[in-house]
């Protein structure tokens, strides 16, 4: 079992590293941020605490379906910023869009017999 504080520290170092790299090299920071490092860490932590194949398969599959509705946010935010929107407003609208798209994905999944 991995202690909670160690998980927190690893996650914080990951996020802080991305922000630090992105200040100097925005494209590299974006590349690192786009890697599924948080998902992989989460799977490692979950497996270490409960090595259950079905649980991991379900978790991994659900992660895939939840990533899809988050992607449009990364196109909407720069579009709004380039049109003069303030950062916080652009971020808020991007997050609201993502939440709405999450709801659509969950609704569609249920309709086709999937439970996310």
Secondary structure by P-SEA (a helix, b strand, c coil): cccaaaaaaaaaaaaaaaaaaaaccaaaaaaaaacaaaaaaaaaaaaaacccaaaaaaaaaaaaaaaaaaaaaaaaaaaaaaacccaaaaaaaaaaaaaaaaaaaaaaaaaacccc
